[in-house]
């Protein structure tokens, strides 16, 4: 997570970081998801970010934690990668939200490309029968709901609604 934070602070894309560090974009994506990286990879990233190698190395070491299984009475240790303490919960939530917004824009781009191609095909093959409107309306409706959910304009699918429902189910008052 530290790599992603440092990359975003500098305003670099994953592709730009990969080019600067000599790594592949796939490697950058894996590291940002929290998967372990080799020392050579971490050294390359440390030199690009102009930070100490040990800073990046510390975020890669697994930490033993105890997790409780709700179906069992005892606790069991699990080895999970440590979460970077320099990334706050607010920053993590913001990153998740930005990923959701990016997902919406990818969805929108896919819609425009596919429906545009279908419209061209429709007007070339059967200009008298305009059938492209049906997939455009169906997918467009899904796209509208996706946007409403992401941008918080749907009153029954936003986090506040979910929180109210959980509190209601637990019998608590807000």
KEMI-771867 format. One record per residue: residue in three letters; x, y negated, z negated of N, C-alpha, C in turn; residue number from 1. Coordinates in Angstrom, 2 decimals. Layout:
BEGIN
atom r:Ala&nx:X&ny:Y&nz:Z&cax:X&cay:Y&caz:Z&cx:X&cy:Y&cz:Z&k:NUM;
...
This chain:
BEGIN
atom r:Unk&nx:0.81&ny:1.18&nz:0.00&cax:0.00&cay:0.00&caz:0.00&cx:0.86&cy:-1.25&cz:0.00&k:1;
atom r:Unk&nx:2.06&ny:-1.16&nz:-0.60&cax:2.95&cay:-2.31&caz:-0.63&cx:3.38&cy:-2.70&cz:0.78&k:2;
atom r:Unk&nx:3.61&ny:-1.73&nz:1.62&cax:4.03&cay:-2.01&caz:3.00&cx:2.93&cy:-2.79&cz:3.71&k:3;
atom r:Unk&nx:1.70&ny:-2.38&nz:3.54&cax:0.59&cay:-3.09&caz:4.18&cx:0.48&cy:-4.51&cz:3.64&k:4;
atom r:Unk&nx:0.63&ny:-4.68&nz:2.35&cax:0.55&cay:-6.01&caz:1.76&cx:1.66&cy:-6.91&cz:2.30&k:5;
atom r:Unk&nx:2.88&ny:-6.39&nz:2.36&cax:3.99&cay:-7.18&caz:2.87&cx:3.79&cy:-7.53&cz:4.34&k:6;
atom r:Unk&nx:3.27&ny:-6.57&nz:5.10&cax:3.04&cay:-6.79&caz:6.53&cx:1.98&cy:-7.87&cz:6.73&k:7;
atom r:Unk&nx:0.89&ny:-7.80&nz:5.98&cax:-0.18&cay:-8.78&caz:6.12&cx:0.25&cy:-10.16&cz:5.64&k:8;
atom r:Unk&nx:1.10&ny:-10.23&nz:4.62&cax:1.59&cay:-11.52&caz:4.15&cx:2.38&cy:-12.23&cz:5.23&k:9;
atom r:Unk&nx:3.06&ny:-11.45&nz:6.05&cax:3.85&cay:-12.04&caz:7.13&cx:3.03&cy:-12.23&cz:8.41&k:10;
atom r:Unk&nx:1.80&ny:-11.75&nz:8.42&cax:0.93&cay:-11.91&caz:9.58&cx:1.31&cy:-11.00&cz:10.74&k:11;
atom r:Unk&nx:1.93&ny:-9.85&nz:10.45&cax:2.35&cay:-8.93&caz:11.49&cx:1.31&cy:-7.84&cz:11.70&k:12;
atom r:Unk&nx:1.19&ny:-7.39&nz:12.91&cax:0.36&cay:-6.22&caz:13.20&cx:1.21&cy:-4.98&cz:12.93&k:13;
atom r:Unk&nx:0.57&ny:-3.83&nz:12.91&cax:1.32&cay:-2.58&caz:12.74&cx:2.29&cy:-2.38&cz:13.90&k:14;
atom r:Unk&nx:1.87&ny:-2.78&nz:15.08&cax:2.73&cay:-2.65&caz:16.26&cx:3.97&cy:-3.53&cz:16.14&k:15;
atom r:Unk&nx:3.79&ny:-4.74&nz:15.64&cax:4.92&cay:-5.65&caz:15.47&cx:5.89&cy:-5.11&cz:14.43&k:16;
atom r:Unk&nx:5.37&ny:-4.59&nz:13.32&cax:6.23&cay:-4.02&caz:12.29&cx:6.98&cy:-2.81&cz:12.83&k:17;
atom r:Unk&nx:6.30&ny:-1.98&nz:13.60&cax:6.95&cay:-0.81&caz:14.18&cx:8.09&cy:-1.23&cz:15.11&k:18;
atom r:Unk&nx:7.86&ny:-2.24&nz:15.91&cax:8.91&cay:-2.72&caz:16.82&cx:10.09&cy:-3.30&cz:16.06&k:19;
atom r:Unk&nx:9.82&ny:-4.09&nz:15.03&cax:10.89&cay:-4.71&caz:14.25&cx:11.71&cy:-3.69&cz:13.48&k:20;
atom r:Unk&nx:11.04&ny:-2.63&nz:13.00&cax:11.73&cay:-1.64&caz:12.17&cx:12.29&cy:-0.48&cz:12.96&k:21;
atom r:Unk&nx:11.88&ny:-0.36&nz:14.21&cax:12.35&cay:0.78&caz:15.01&cx:11.61&cy:2.07&cz:14.70&k:22;
atom r:Unk&nx:10.47&ny:1.96&nz:14.06&cax:9.66&cay:3.12&caz:13.72&cx:8.47&cy:3.20&cz:14.66&k:23;
atom r:Unk&nx:7.76&ny:4.30&nz:14.62&cax:6.57&cay:4.42&caz:15.44&cx:5.38&cy:3.81&cz:14.70&k:24;
atom r:Unk&nx:4.37&ny:3.43&nz:15.45&cax:3.16&cay:2.88&caz:14.85&cx:2.50&cy:3.93&cz:13.97&k:25;
atom r:Unk&nx:2.54&ny:5.17&nz:14.41&cax:1.97&cay:6.28&caz:13.64&cx:2.63&cy:6.40&cz:12.26&k:26;
atom r:Unk&nx:3.94&ny:6.22&nz:12.21&cax:4.65&cay:6.27&caz:10.94&cx:4.20&cy:5.15&cz:10.03&k:27;
atom r:Unk&nx:4.06&ny:3.96&nz:10.58&cax:3.59&cay:2.81&caz:9.79&cx:2.19&cy:3.10&cz:9.24&k:28;
atom r:Unk&nx:1.31&ny:3.66&nz:10.07&cax:-0.04&cay:3.98&caz:9.64&cx:-0.03&cy:5.00&cz:8.50&k:29;
atom r:Unk&nx:0.82&ny:6.01&nz:8.61&cax:0.90&cay:7.03&caz:7.56&cx:1.37&cy:6.43&cz:6.24&k:30;
atom r:Unk&nx:2.39&ny:5.58&nz:6.32&cax:2.91&cay:4.97&caz:5.10&cx:1.85&cy:4.08&cz:4.46&k:31;
atom r:Unk&nx:1.11&ny:3.33&nz:5.27&cax:0.07&cay:2.45&caz:4.72&cx:-1.09&cy:3.23&cz:4.11&k:32;
atom r:Unk&nx:-1.28&ny:4.47&nz:4.55&cax:-2.31&cay:5.32&caz:3.94&cx:-1.82&cy:5.96&cz:2.65&k:33;
atom r:Unk&nx:-0.54&ny:5.75&nz:2.31&cax:-0.01&cay:6.28&caz:1.06&cx:0.72&cy:7.60&cz:1.19&k:34;
atom r:Unk&nx:0.95&ny:8.06&nz:2.41&cax:1.70&cay:9.30&caz:2.59&cx:3.19&cy:9.04&cz:2.38&k:35;
atom r:Unk&nx:3.94&ny:10.03&nz:1.91&cax:5.36&cay:9.80&caz:1.62&cx:6.17&cy:9.55&cz:2.89&k:36;
atom r:Unk&nx:7.26&ny:8.80&nz:2.72&cax:8.14&cay:8.48&caz:3.84&cx:9.57&cy:8.88&cz:3.48&k:37;
atom r:Unk&nx:10.38&ny:9.10&nz:4.49&cax:11.78&cay:9.47&caz:4.25&cx:12.55&cy:8.24&cz:3.78&k:38;
atom r:Unk&nx:13.72&ny:8.50&nz:3.19&cax:14.56&cay:7.41&caz:2.72&cx:15.02&cy:6.52&cz:3.87&k:39;
atom r:Unk&nx:15.30&ny:7.12&nz:5.03&cax:15.73&cay:6.34&caz:6.19&cx:14.63&cy:5.37&cz:6.63&k:40;
atom r:Unk&nx:13.40&ny:5.87&nz:6.62&cax:12.26&cay:5.03&caz:6.99&cx:12.10&cy:3.88&cz:6.01&k:41;
atom r:Unk&nx:12.20&ny:4.19&nz:4.72&cax:12.06&cay:3.16&caz:3.70&cx:13.19&cy:2.13&cz:3.78&k:42;
atom r:Unk&nx:14.40&ny:2.59&nz:4.10&cax:15.52&cay:1.66&caz:4.25&cx:15.28&cy:0.72&cz:5.43&k:43;
atom r:Unk&nx:14.75&ny:1.26&nz:6.50&cax:14.46&cay:0.43&caz:7.67&cx:13.41&cy:-0.62&cz:7.34&k:44;
atom r:Unk&nx:12.36&ny:-0.22&nz:6.63&cax:11.31&cay:-1.16&caz:6.25&cx:11.82&cy:-2.20&cz:5.26&k:45;
atom r:Unk&nx:12.65&ny:-1.75&nz:4.31&cax:13.21&cay:-2.68&caz:3.33&cx:14.05&cy:-3.75&cz:4.00&k:46;
atom r:Unk&nx:14.82&ny:-3.36&nz:5.02&cax:15.65&cay:-4.36&caz:5.71&cx:14.79&cy:-5.33&cz:6.50&k:47;
atom r:Unk&nx:13.69&ny:-4.85&nz:7.09&cax:12.80&cay:-5.75&caz:7.84&cx:12.11&cy:-6.73&cz:6.90&k:48;
atom r:Unk&nx:11.67&ny:-6.25&nz:5.74&cax:10.98&cay:-7.11&caz:4.79&cx:11.94&cy:-7.91&cz:3.91&k:49;
atom r:Unk&nx:13.24&ny:-7.60&nz:4.03&cax:14.28&cay:-8.26&caz:3.25&cx:14.03&cy:-8.11&cz:1.75&k:50;
atom r:Unk&nx:13.75&ny:-6.86&nz:1.35&cax:13.57&cay:-6.54&caz:-0.06&cx:14.48&cy:-5.38&cz:-0.41&k:51;
atom r:Unk&nx:14.60&ny:-5.09&nz:-1.69&cax:15.45&cay:-4.01&caz:-2.15&cx:14.81&cy:-2.66&cz:-1.81&k:52;
atom r:Unk&nx:15.63&ny:-1.74&nz:-1.38&cax:15.17&cay:-0.39&caz:-1.01&cx:14.48&cy:0.28&cz:-2.19&k:53;
atom r:Unk&nx:14.97&ny:0.07&nz:-3.40&cax:14.39&cay:0.73&caz:-4.57&cx:12.95&cy:0.30&cz:-4.83&k:54;
atom r:Unk&nx:12.59&ny:-0.89&nz:-4.39&cax:11.21&cay:-1.37&caz:-4.55&cx:10.25&cy:-0.49&cz:-3.76&k:55;
atom r:Unk&nx:10.62&ny:-0.20&nz:-2.52&cax:9.78&cay:0.67&caz:-1.70&cx:9.85&cy:2.12&cz:-2.17&k:56;
atom r:Unk&nx:11.03&ny:2.54&nz:-2.60&cax:11.20&cay:3.92&caz:-3.03&cx:10.37&cy:4.21&cz:-4.27&k:57;
atom r:Unk&nx:10.23&ny:3.24&nz:-5.16&cax:9.46&cay:3.42&caz:-6.40&cx:7.98&cy:3.68&cz:-6.11&k:58;
atom r:Unk&nx:7.47&ny:3.12&nz:-5.01&cax:6.06&cay:3.31&caz:-4.69&cx:5.80&cy:4.67&cz:-4.06&k:59;
atom r:Unk&nx:6.85&ny:5.39&nz:-3.69&cax:6.70&cay:6.68&caz:-3.02&cx:6.73&cy:7.88&cz:-3.96&k:60;
atom r:Unk&nx:7.22&ny:7.70&nz:-5.19&cax:7.36&cay:8.82&caz:-6.11&cx:6.01&cy:9.22&cz:-6.69&k:61;
atom r:Unk&nx:5.68&ny:10.53&nz:-6.69&cax:4.39&cay:10.97&caz:-7.26&cx:4.37&cy:10.82&cz:-8.77&k:62;
atom r:Unk&nx:3.19&ny:10.55&nz:-9.28&cax:2.99&cay:10.41&caz:-10.72&cx:2.04&cy:11.50&cz:-11.17&k:63;
atom r:Unk&nx:2.36&ny:12.15&nz:-12.29&cax:1.48&cay:13.18&caz:-12.82&cx:0.37&cy:12.49&cz:-13.60&k:64;
atom r:Unk&nx:-0.85&ny:12.78&nz:-13.21&cax:-2.00&cay:12.22&caz:-13.91&cx:-2.90&cy:13.34&cz:-14.35&k:65;
atom r:Unk&nx:-3.79&ny:13.05&nz:-15.28&cax:-4.75&cay:14.05&caz:-15.74&cx:-6.11&cy:13.64&cz:-15.22&k:66;
atom r:Unk&nx:-6.76&ny:14.56&nz:-14.52&cax:-8.10&cay:14.29&caz:-14.04&cx:-9.05&cy:15.26&cz:-14.69&k:67;
atom r:Unk&nx:-10.22&ny:14.78&nz:-14.99&cax:-11.24&cay:15.63&caz:-15.59&cx:-12.16&cy:16.14&cz:-14.51&k:68;
atom r:Unk&nx:-12.41&ny:17.42&nz:-14.52&cax:-13.34&cay:18.03&caz:-13.60&cx:-14.68&cy:18.09&cz:-14.32&k:69;
atom r:Unk&nx:-15.73&ny:17.48&nz:-13.77&cax:-17.01&cay:17.46&caz:-14.49&cx:-17.60&cy:18.85&cz:-14.68&k:70;
atom r:Unk&nx:-17.19&ny:19.82&nz:-13.90&cax:-17.73&cay:21.17&caz:-14.01&cx:-16.96&cy:22.03&cz:-15.01&k:71;
atom r:Unk&nx:-15.83&ny:21.52&nz:-15.50&cax:-15.02&cay:22.30&caz:-16.43&cx:-14.84&cy:21.49&cz:-17.71&k:72;
atom r:Unk&nx:-14.64&ny:22.20&nz:-18.84&cax:-14.47&cay:21.51&caz:-20.11&cx:-13.05&cy:21.04&cz:-20.35&k:73;
atom r:Unk&nx:-12.09&ny:21.59&nz:-19.60&cax:-10.70&cay:21.21&caz:-19.83&cx:-10.22&cy:20.26&cz:-18.75&k:74;
atom r:Unk&nx:-9.09&ny:19.67&nz:-19.01&cax:-8.51&cay:18.77&caz:-18.01&cx:-7.37&cy:19.50&cz:-17.32&k:75;
atom r:Unk&nx:-7.11&ny:19.09&nz:-16.08&cax:-6.04&cay:19.72&caz:-15.33&cx:-5.17&cy:18.64&cz:-14.74&k:76;
atom r:Unk&nx:-3.85&ny:18.86&nz:-14.73&cax:-2.97&cay:17.86&caz:-14.14&cx:-3.05&cy:17.91&cz:-12.63&k:77;
atom r:Unk&nx:-2.91&ny:16.76&nz:-12.01&cax:-2.87&cay:16.72&caz:-10.56&cx:-1.77&cy:15.78&cz:-10.14&k:78;
atom r:Unk&nx:-1.08&ny:16.13&nz:-9.09&cax:0.00&cay:15.30&caz:-8.60&cx:-0.53&cy:14.47&cz:-7.45&k:79;
atom r:Unk&nx:-0.57&ny:13.17&nz:-7.65&cax:-1.06&cay:12.27&caz:-6.62&cx:-0.03&cy:11.17&cz:-6.44&k:80;
atom r:Unk&nx:0.07&ny:10.62&nz:-5.23&cax:0.98&cay:9.50&caz:-5.05&cx:0.57&cy:8.34&cz:-5.94&k:81;
atom r:Unk&nx:1.57&ny:7.68&nz:-6.49&cax:1.24&cay:6.55&caz:-7.36&cx:0.67&cy:5.41&cz:-6.55&k:82;
atom r:Unk&nx:-0.27&ny:4.71&nz:-7.17&cax:-0.81&cay:3.55&caz:-6.49&cx:0.07&cy:2.37&cz:-6.83&k:83;
atom r:Unk&nx:0.25&ny:1.50&nz:-5.90&cax:1.13&cay:0.36&caz:-6.09&cx:0.49&cy:-0.62&cz:-7.04&k:84;
atom r:Unk&nx:1.18&ny:-0.92&nz:-8.12&cax:0.63&cay:-1.81&caz:-9.13&cx:0.60&cy:-3.26&cz:-8.67&k:85;
atom r:Unk&nx:1.37&ny:-3.59&nz:-7.61&cax:1.40&cay:-4.97&caz:-7.16&cx:0.21&cy:-5.31&cz:-6.27&k:86;
atom r:Unk&nx:-0.62&ny:-4.33&nz:-5.94&cax:-1.83&cay:-4.58&caz:-5.17&cx:-3.00&cy:-4.52&cz:-6.15&k:87;
atom r:Unk&nx:-3.64&ny:-5.65&nz:-6.35&cax:-4.72&cay:-5.71&caz:-7.32&cx:-5.98&cy:-5.06&cz:-6.77&k:88;
atom r:Unk&nx:-6.92&ny:-4.85&nz:-7.65&cax:-8.20&cay:-4.26&caz:-7.25&cx:-8.93&cy:-5.17&cz:-6.26&k:89;
atom r:Unk&nx:-8.81&ny:-6.48&nz:-6.47&cax:-9.44&cay:-7.43&caz:-5.55&cx:-8.83&cy:-7.33&cz:-4.16&k:90;
atom r:Unk&nx:-7.50&ny:-7.22&nz:-4.11&cax:-6.83&cay:-7.10&caz:-2.81&cx:-7.22&cy:-5.79&cz:-2.13&k:91;
atom r:Unk&nx:-7.33&ny:-4.73&nz:-2.90&cax:-7.73&cay:-3.44&caz:-2.34&cx:-9.14&cy:-3.52&cz:-1.78&k:92;
atom r:Unk&nx:-10.05&ny:-4.16&nz:-2.51&cax:-11.42&cay:-4.32&caz:-2.04&cx:-11.45&cy:-5.19&cz:-0.78&k:93;
atom r:Unk&nx:-10.64&ny:-6.23&nz:-0.75&cax:-10.58&cay:-7.10&caz:0.42&cx:-10.05&cy:-6.34&cz:1.64&k:94;
atom r:Unk&nx:-9.04&ny:-5.51&nz:1.44&cax:-8.51&cay:-4.71&caz:2.55&cx:-9.55&cy:-3.74&cz:3.08&k:95;
atom r:Unk&nx:-10.30&ny:-3.11&nz:2.17&cax:-11.36&cay:-2.19&caz:2.60&cx:-12.42&cy:-2.93&cz:3.40&k:96;
atom r:Unk&nx:-12.79&ny:-4.13&nz:2.94&cax:-13.81&cay:-4.91&caz:3.65&cx:-13.31&cy:-5.34&cz:5.03&k:97;
atom r:Unk&nx:-12.06&ny:-5.75&nz:5.11&cax:-11.50&cay:-6.14&caz:6.41&cx:-11.46&cy:-4.95&cz:7.36&k:98;
atom r:Unk&nx:-11.16&ny:-3.76&nz:6.84&cax:-11.19&cay:-2.56&caz:7.69&cx:-12.59&cy:-2.29&cz:8.21&k:99;
atom r:Unk&nx:-13.60&ny:-2.52&nz:7.37&cax:-14.99&cay:-2.33&caz:7.81&cx:-15.35&cy:-3.34&cz:8.90&k:100;
atom r:Unk&nx:-14.91&ny:-4.58&nz:8.73&cax:-15.18&cay:-5.60&caz:9.75&cx:-14.48&cy:-5.22&cz:11.06&k:101;
atom r:Unk&nx:-13.23&ny:-4.77&nz:10.95&cax:-12.50&cay:-4.34&caz:12.15&cx:-13.24&cy:-3.18&cz:12.83&k:102;
atom r:Unk&nx:-13.76&ny:-2.25&nz:12.02&cax:-14.54&cay:-1.15&caz:12.58&cx:-15.77&cy:-1.63&cz:13.33&k:103;
atom r:Unk&nx:-16.42&ny:-2.67&nz:12.81&cax:-17.57&cay:-3.23&caz:13.52&cx:-17.16&cy:-3.81&cz:14.86&k:104;
atom r:Unk&nx:-16.05&ny:-4.56&nz:14.87&cax:-15.61&cay:-5.16&caz:16.13&cx:-15.16&cy:-4.10&cz:17.14&k:105;
atom r:Unk&nx:-14.59&ny:-3.02&nz:16.67&cax:-14.26&cay:-1.91&caz:17.57&cx:-15.55&cy:-1.32&cz:18.14&k:106;
atom r:Unk&nx:-16.55&ny:-1.14&nz:17.30&cax:-17.85&cay:-0.64&caz:17.72&cx:-18.47&cy:-1.57&cz:18.77&k:107;
atom r:Unk&nx:-18.38&ny:-2.87&nz:18.52&cax:-18.91&cay:-3.86&caz:19.46&cx:-18.19&cy:-3.79&cz:20.81&k:108;
atom r:Unk&nx:-16.88&ny:-3.67&nz:20.77&cax:-16.10&cay:-3.57&caz:22.02&cx:-16.46&cy:-2.30&cz:22.79&k:109;
atom r:Unk&nx:-16.63&ny:-1.20&nz:22.09&cax:-17.04&cay:0.05&caz:22.74&cx:-18.40&cy:-0.11&cz:23.40&k:110;
atom r:Unk&nx:-19.31&ny:-0.77&nz:22.71&cax:-20.65&cay:-1.00&caz:23.25&cx:-20.58&cy:-1.81&cz:24.54&k:111;
atom r:Unk&nx:-19.84&ny:-2.90&nz:24.50&cax:-19.74&cay:-3.77&caz:25.68&cx:-19.13&cy:-3.02&cz:26.86&k:112;
atom r:Unk&nx:-18.08&ny:-2.27&nz:26.63&cax:-17.40&cay:-1.55&caz:27.71&cx:-18.29&cy:-0.46&cz:28.29&k:113;
atom r:Unk&nx:-18.86&ny:0.38&nz:27.42&cax:-19.66&cay:1.51&caz:27.90&cx:-20.95&cy:1.02&cz:28.56&k:114;
atom r:Unk&nx:-21.66&ny:0.11&nz:27.94&cax:-22.92&cay:-0.37&caz:28.52&cx:-22.63&cy:-1.14&cz:29.81&k:115;
atom r:Unk&nx:-21.54&ny:-1.89&nz:29.83&cax:-21.15&cay:-2.58&caz:31.07&cx:-20.87&cy:-1.60&cz:32.20&k:116;
atom r:Unk&nx:-20.15&ny:-0.53&nz:31.89&cax:-19.88&cay:0.48&caz:32.91&cx:-21.16&cy:1.17&cz:33.36&k:117;
atom r:Unk&nx:-22.04&ny:1.47&nz:32.41&cax:-23.32&cay:2.09&caz:32.77&cx:-24.17&cy:1.15&cz:33.63&k:118;
atom r:Unk&nx:-24.14&ny:-0.14&nz:33.32&cax:-24.92&cay:-1.10&caz:34.10&cx:-24.39&cy:-1.17&cz:35.53&k:119;
atom r:Unk&nx:-23.09&ny:-1.20&nz:35.69&cax:-22.51&cay:-1.20&caz:37.04&cx:-22.91&cy:0.06&cz:37.79&k:120;
atom r:Unk&nx:-22.79&ny:1.20&nz:37.11&cax:-23.16&cay:2.48&caz:37.74&cx:-24.65&cy:2.47&cz:38.12&k:121;
atom r:Unk&nx:-25.49&ny:1.96&nz:37.22&cax:-26.92&cay:1.90&caz:37.47&cx:-27.24&cy:1.04&cz:38.70&k:122;
atom r:Unk&nx:-26.65&ny:-0.12&nz:38.79&cax:-26.95&cay:-1.02&caz:39.90&cx:-26.36&cy:-0.56&cz:41.23&k:123;
atom r:Unk&nx:-25.33&ny:0.26&nz:41.17&cax:-24.76&cay:0.81&caz:42.41&cx:-25.59&cy:2.00&cz:42.89&k:124;
atom r:Unk&nx:-25.92&ny:2.93&nz:42.00&cax:-26.59&cay:4.18&caz:42.38&cx:-28.09&cy:4.04&cz:42.53&k:125;
atom r:Unk&nx:-28.73&ny:3.31&nz:41.65&cax:-30.20&cay:3.20&caz:41.73&cx:-30.64&cy:1.79&cz:41.33&k:126;
atom r:Unk&nx:-30.45&ny:0.83&nz:42.22&cax:-30.80&cay:-0.55&caz:41.86&cx:-32.30&cy:-0.77&cz:41.68&k:127;
atom r:Unk&nx:-33.14&ny:0.12&nz:42.21&cax:-34.59&cay:-0.05&caz:42.08&cx:-35.12&cy:0.42&cz:40.73&k:128;
atom r:Unk&nx:-34.36&ny:1.29&nz:40.06&cax:-34.79&cay:1.82&caz:38.77&cx:-33.73&cy:1.44&cz:37.73&k:129;
atom r:Unk&nx:-34.06&ny:0.51&nz:36.86&cax:-33.09&cay:0.03&caz:35.86&cx:-33.27&cy:0.85&cz:34.58&k:130;
atom r:Unk&nx:-32.48&ny:1.92&nz:34.47&cax:-32.55&cay:2.80&caz:33.31&cx:-31.54&cy:2.42&cz:32.23&k:131;
atom r:Unk&nx:-30.56&ny:1.58&nz:32.55&cax:-29.50&cay:1.24&caz:31.61&cx:-30.04&cy:0.48&cz:30.39&k:132;
atom r:Unk&nx:-31.23&ny:-0.07&nz:30.52&cax:-31.80&cay:-0.82&caz:29.40&cx:-32.05&cy:0.07&cz:28.19&k:133;
atom r:Unk&nx:-32.40&ny:1.35&nz:28.40&cax:-32.73&cay:2.24&caz:27.28&cx:-31.50&cy:2.58&cz:26.44&k:134;
atom r:Unk&nx:-30.38&ny:3.00&nz:27.02&cax:-29.22&cay:3.22&caz:26.15&cx:-28.71&cy:1.90&cz:25.54&k:135;
atom r:Unk&nx:-28.84&ny:0.79&nz:26.29&cax:-28.40&cay:-0.49&caz:25.75&cx:-29.23&cy:-0.89&cz:24.53&k:136;
atom r:Unk&nx:-30.55&ny:-0.68&nz:24.60&cax:-31.41&cay:-1.01&caz:23.47&cx:-31.16&cy:-0.09&cz:22.28&k:137;
atom r:Unk&nx:-31.06&ny:1.22&nz:22.54&cax:-30.84&cay:2.17&caz:21.45&cx:-29.53&cy:1.93&cz:20.73&k:138;
atom r:Unk&nx:-28.45&ny:1.86&nz:21.49&cax:-27.14&cay:1.65&caz:20.90&cx:-27.07&cy:0.24&cz:20.31&k:139;
atom r:Unk&nx:-27.68&ny:-0.72&nz:20.97&cax:-27.67&cay:-2.10&caz:20.48&cx:-28.35&cy:-2.22&cz:19.13&k:140;
atom r:Unk&nx:-29.44&ny:-1.49&nz:18.95&cax:-30.12&cay:-1.50&caz:17.66&cx:-29.20&cy:-0.93&cz:16.57&k:141;
atom r:Unk&nx:-28.51&ny:0.16&nz:16.87&cax:-27.54&cay:0.71&caz:15.92&cx:-26.42&cy:-0.28&cz:15.62&k:142;
atom r:Unk&nx:-25.98&ny:-0.99&nz:16.63&cax:-24.93&cay:-1.99&caz:16.46&cx:-25.41&cy:-3.15&cz:15.58&k:143;
atom r:Unk&nx:-26.65&ny:-3.55&nz:15.75&cax:-27.21&cay:-4.62&caz:14.92&cx:-27.26&cy:-4.18&cz:13.46&k:144;
atom r:Unk&nx:-27.72&ny:-2.95&nz:13.20&cax:-27.76&cay:-2.46&caz:11.82&cx:-26.36&cy:-2.34&cz:11.23&k:145;
atom r:Unk&nx:-25.39&ny:-1.91&nz:12.04&cax:-24.01&cay:-1.82&caz:11.59&cx:-23.52&cy:-3.21&cz:11.18&k:146;
atom r:Unk&nx:-23.76&ny:-4.21&nz:12.01&cax:-23.34&cay:-5.57&caz:11.69&cx:-24.03&cy:-6.11&cz:10.46&k:147;
atom r:Unk&nx:-25.31&ny:-5.84&nz:10.32&cax:-26.05&cay:-6.31&caz:9.16&cx:-25.52&cy:-5.67&cz:7.88&k:148;
atom r:Unk&nx:-25.16&ny:-4.41&nz:7.95&cax:-24.62&cay:-3.72&caz:6.78&cx:-23.24&cy:-4.28&cz:6.41&k:149;
atom r:Unk&nx:-22.40&ny:-4.51&nz:7.40&cax:-21.04&cay:-4.99&caz:7.15&cx:-21.04&cy:-6.42&cz:6.64&k:150;
atom r:Unk&nx:-21.85&ny:-7.28&nz:7.24&cax:-21.84&cay:-8.69&caz:6.87&cx:-22.83&cy:-9.03&cz:5.76&k:151;
atom r:Unk&nx:-23.47&ny:-8.01&nz:5.18&cax:-24.30&cay:-8.20&caz:3.99&cx:-25.63&cy:-8.86&cz:4.20&k:152;
atom r:Unk&nx:-26.19&ny:-8.79&nz:5.39&cax:-27.50&cay:-9.42&caz:5.62&cx:-28.64&cy:-8.42&cz:5.50&k:153;
atom r:Unk&nx:-28.33&ny:-7.16&nz:5.24&cax:-29.36&cay:-6.14&caz:5.08&cx:-29.63&cy:-5.99&cz:3.58&k:154;
atom r:Unk&nx:-30.79&ny:-6.40&nz:3.08&cax:-31.01&cay:-6.45&caz:1.65&cx:-31.01&cy:-5.09&cz:0.95&k:155;
atom r:Unk&nx:-31.23&ny:-4.02&nz:1.65&cax:-31.31&cay:-2.72&caz:1.00&cx:-30.10&cy:-1.84&cz:1.25&k:156;
atom r:Unk&nx:-29.04&ny:-2.36&nz:1.82&cax:-27.85&cay:-1.55&caz:2.05&cx:-26.57&cy:-2.28&cz:1.67&k:157;
atom r:Unk&nx:-26.65&ny:-3.24&nz:0.78&cax:-25.44&cay:-3.93&caz:0.38&cx:-25.01&cy:-3.45&cz:-1.01&k:158;
atom r:Unk&nx:-23.81&ny:-3.79&nz:-1.44&cax:-23.31&cay:-3.32&caz:-2.74&cx:-24.17&cy:-3.75&cz:-3.92&k:159;
atom r:Unk&nx:-24.75&ny:-4.95&nz:-3.85&cax:-25.61&cay:-5.40&caz:-4.96&cx:-26.83&cy:-4.50&cz:-5.10&k:160;
atom r:Unk&nx:-27.42&ny:-4.11&nz:-3.99&cax:-28.58&cay:-3.22&caz:-4.01&cx:-28.18&cy:-1.87&cz:-4.61&k:161;
atom r:Unk&nx:-27.01&ny:-1.35&nz:-4.18&cax:-26.55&cay:-0.07&caz:-4.71&cx:-26.35&cy:-0.16&cz:-6.22&k:162;
atom r:Unk&nx:-25.75&ny:-1.25&nz:-6.68&cax:-25.51&cay:-1.42&caz:-8.11&cx:-26.83&cy:-1.47&cz:-8.88&k:163;
atom r:Unk&nx:-27.80&ny:-2.21&nz:-8.34&cax:-29.12&cay:-2.29&caz:-9.00&cx:-29.77&cy:-0.91&cz:-9.07&k:164;
atom r:Unk&nx:-29.65&ny:-0.14&nz:-8.01&cax:-30.27&cay:1.19&caz:-8.00&cx:-29.61&cy:2.13&cz:-9.00&k:165;
atom r:Unk&nx:-28.28&ny:2.06&nz:-9.11&cax:-27.57&cay:2.89&caz:-10.09&cx:-27.99&cy:2.51&cz:-11.50&k:166;
atom r:Unk&nx:-28.04&ny:1.21&nz:-11.77&cax:-28.45&cay:0.75&caz:-13.09&cx:-29.89&cy:1.16&cz:-13.39&k:167;
atom r:Unk&nx:-30.75&ny:1.08&nz:-12.40&cax:-32.15&cay:1.49&caz:-12.56&cx:-32.23&cy:2.98&cz:-12.86&k:168;
atom r:Unk&nx:-31.45&ny:3.78&nz:-12.14&cax:-31.46&cay:5.23&caz:-12.33&cx:-30.95&cy:5.59&cz:-13.73&k:169;
atom r:Unk&nx:-29.94&ny:4.85&nz:-14.20&cax:-29.38&cay:5.11&caz:-15.52&cx:-30.23&cy:4.52&cz:-16.64&k:170;
atom r:Unk&nx:-31.27&ny:3.77&nz:-16.29&cax:-32.16&cay:3.20&caz:-17.28&cx:-31.61&cy:1.97&cz:-17.96&k:171;
atom r:Unk&nx:-30.67&ny:1.31&nz:-17.31&cax:-30.08&cay:0.11&caz:-17.88&cx:-30.73&cy:-1.13&cz:-17.27&k:172;
atom r:Unk&nx:-30.69&ny:-2.22&nz:-17.99&cax:-31.20&cay:-3.48&caz:-17.45&cx:-30.01&cy:-4.31&cz:-17.04&k:173;
atom r:Unk&nx:-30.19&ny:-5.07&nz:-15.97&cax:-29.12&cay:-5.94&caz:-15.47&cx:-29.09&cy:-7.26&cz:-16.15&k:174;
